[in-house]
Amino acid sequence: MSPEAPGVGRGGHVRPVDPGRDMAAIADLIEVAFRGELDRVGRGVVAEMRQLAMLGPLLTVVQHVTTFPSGFVWEQDGRVIGNASINLEDAAAGRWFMSNVAVHPDYQGRGIGRRVVEEALEAIRRRGGRQIILQVRVDNEPAQRLYRRLGFERFDTIVELLRPGLLPFPGRPGIQLHRLGAEEWPALLELARVATPAAVQRVRPLGPHLFRRSPGRRISDWLETLLIGRLNERWAVQDGHSLLGVVSLLADHGPGAARLDIAVRPEARGRLEGPLADAGLAMLGQWGARSVAANVSTEHPQALQALRDRHFLPGRSLDQLVLWLR
């Protein structure tokens, strides 16, 4: 591919990211391009990028000895004005994740975004990648149009929700819940397989490695709970040996929002989402959480409605896209 893109102006070219040289500039670009969109997590990522940038040339060395996001930037007049980051998500599956696709507002509409994305796709092909995943706002029509032209297809849509921290938490409902232990991962995997849409599982297959915690991981989780006060629990409604529904809770004493996730078997949907949400919120309130975040697929409208009924406010809706490399 030629590094020059028609219509972007003289002196513009695409090149691989040099972390030691580009990290601060990419952080600035993301902040400008996504102004008004960055949540607390996004702002934290930008802040972390700025801290990494302080390593300077050492960061380039680190890239060669550890797993580190790579990608491509568009440089024009000595400035980084476009970026696409890529990261290997699953080596065995050949699955890559593309993120931080951004073009400075002053240079949008000139084909720069397409060029950095195409260069990233070509790099993944050269490395033997078999699929590429990214997410894009439902209402970002220029980006949606670009990805459709490149062959991406939607496999899910995720709604980000946030419950403000000043709201009171409900009391614990009368629903009978069982706290899941590490050894109960097979039942959790079985629930995930029946509750997760087939299109999602085609892209990201569910397997034991996602649910079975090694002894080392269990010790690490225990130390995090003991030393930094992290809450990481799953509570289930059971029917014999099967799980009808699970509420997963994750929180710490940092400034970020706690997380609440709900999974329910198809045959139990419409009657368990509300009680599971109430139980999870009650436990988070007792623990000391403030704001609570949740990501819910539009394929689970009962969960979306239950959380909205409990004062969760919808934020971004993000299409999950995949490109299969054949």
Order of alpha helices (4+ residues) and beta strands (2+ residues): beta-alpha-alpha-alpha-beta-beta-beta-alpha-beta-alpha-beta-beta-alpha-alpha-alpha-beta-beta-beta-alpha-beta-alpha-beta
